[in-house]
Structure formats: C-alpha cells, structure tokens
Amino acid sequence: MNQPADTPPTAVTHADRLLEFLEQRRNTLAPLLILMHDYPDPDALAAGFALQHLVQTMVGVESRLFYGGAVGRTENREMVRLLKIRIHKVKRGVFKKEARVALVDTQPGFGNNAFPRKRRATLVIDQHASAAPPEADLVIIDPHCGATCVIVAQALLRQAAPIPPRVATALAYGILTDTLDLYRATRPDVLQTYLAVLQHCDMRLLARIQNPQRPQNFFATLGKGIRNATVSRRLLVSHLGAVSTPDLVSQVAEFLLAYRQLHWCLVTGRCQGRLHASLRTNRPDAQAGEVLREVFGERRLAGGHGAIAGGSCLVGLEAPDEAWAEREQTLTARLMKRLRISSEIEPRKPFAR
Ligand SMILES: [Mn+2]
C-alpha cells in the first residue's frame, strides 16, 4: 500500500467507503456512466478519469466519461489531448433507465450538470457542500478535501496496483488547479496525496499542460477584459461581451484579481444565449459561492467555494444588446450592494486609453 502518512480518519473513511462500495456492487455497476459538470475543469476531468481507471482495474467494469458544455480552456484541452482522456458529450437519451450514473465534482440537482431531475444516482463524489443531501446509493461529500479528485486519488493509493502516469498526471494537475497551487490545501493529507501521485507523474506532460500555446482569441479577449475593467473601491468588474467559451470568463477573472489592492473581481461573458459570470476574491474568509448565489438571486444558477465562484443565467440566443447590458448592470449593481460599495462613487477605468 502506498497510502500517504498522516491521513486523517475522515479521508480514510471516504476512500474506504468508496472501495467497499465498488467491491459490494462489482456485479451491478454496469453499464456505468461517469458524469462531470458542464465545462469540466481539471479537477472534474481528473476525478472522472481516475474513477474510470479505479472501477476498471478493481472490478473490471468499463465506463464512459460524459460532460456537458465544452472543454474550453487551452490547458484543459491540452490535458484531455495529451493524457488521452476519452470524453463524450452528453446527448439526448444517454441516461437510459438501466444506466448507473456516478457524478463527480457536482451533484444531482446542481444547475451545472446534465443529470435528469428526479433521477437517482448510483454514486456522488464531490467537494461542494449542498443544502440537501443528494439522492444516491453512495454519497461522498468532503468540503475540506481541496479537490474532488483527492478523494479518488486516496482510494487509488490504497490499492496495491501502481497508478499509471497518465492518471497520476491528471490527478496532480487537478489538485494543483483546484487548490490554487496547494495554497488551499489546508489539510495535511491533501498535500500528502499530491506528493504521492506526483511520484507517478509524467513531468514533461504536466509542464506541457501548464504552459500551452494559446490561440489568438485568448489574447483578444484578455485585452478586452483589461480595457473594459472598472474599479470601485476594492472591486474590479469587467464585461467581456461575446466570448467563444465561458472558460475565458474565469481565466480573465483570475488574471485581473492580481491587480494590486483588489479584494474582489467579477468578470462576465456572453456565450450561447447565457451570461456567464466568474467571481474571484483574495479575502481569506470570504465565501464567493454564497455571494454569487445571492447576486444571481436564484440559488441554483451559481456555485463555488471559498475564493472561487461561477454561474450563468439565460438571456436568450436572440436577445438584443440592451437585454444583455441590462443583465450585466444588474449583476454589477447587486454585487456592489452586497459588498457595501456605494453606487454613488464613479468607477475608475484604470487601463482604458
Ligand atoms: Mn473541484
């Protein structure tokens, strides 16, 4: 066993519960479908990919990995391509009655996945706290694990078999991105798990995923995000207008949060009839997910944790420009109110020419 030392009882329990469940259900797991959230991030991809590997090696069940939306970020596309992660877009009819569904990095009832309402899941593995426990045969929710893929990694590490380089590389990158380079890895076993998978990593592939070559539209969108930025007190807001993928919205938000003296950053982008918003904060105790849910008004439209939140609302494929602008302004106004920033101060445009 190559289980990390100092694993606290809770983490052991989660990994053990998962292994026990797979063992018990080994003859009734097929056909298994693993569902990630829409616009899957590296943590969702790593959790799904590692679960697929675990189920295949441990109980011999082949599964397929599904997502909604798109894989947008250049890093994430490179992750999928270089690690040869086979993912399938959710289409109508994939959730057949006989299919067993495992959700990773999301839950039934969350607005960010394609899982049918009122359907019971087989397995849920997630790091996001939820108001009501999801309907599933096994539910593992650990809000302090840093990244959902940590839970799957710990189960894999408790197996005698070595972790293949492609799976280990996915896990390492998933942990790094979800914990902001381990800054949010507050529990010792998260760091231990990272170090344990790192030993099996393909470092060259990891470096290529982290430093990809980027297309023209990335720089065009980033330039727009910088020029459009307005600052009121410690809040920066930037509306990108039309974007090719919602991942650009979160990427620009992360980039702009680095502007000195900011505490909060909100970036929006219009994509396929929906207004996508990303909220980032560097306040240690802030709950960005809660704040963004309040700003959206409807709870299921947004989600997140600590420093990171995202959400989207329908505006309409044919909506006129005024409808989009109105929604952008409403979100901004509600966020300012929530952060107690007076709307009477004229916002600065620090980077406009
Ligand atoms: Mn995650």
Boltz pocket constraint, residues with backbone or C-beta under 6 A from the ligand:
constraints:
  - pocket:
      binder: B
      contacts: [[A, 43], [A, 44], [A, 105], [A, 127], [A, 146], [A, 147], [A, 148], [A, 178]]
      max_distance: 6.0
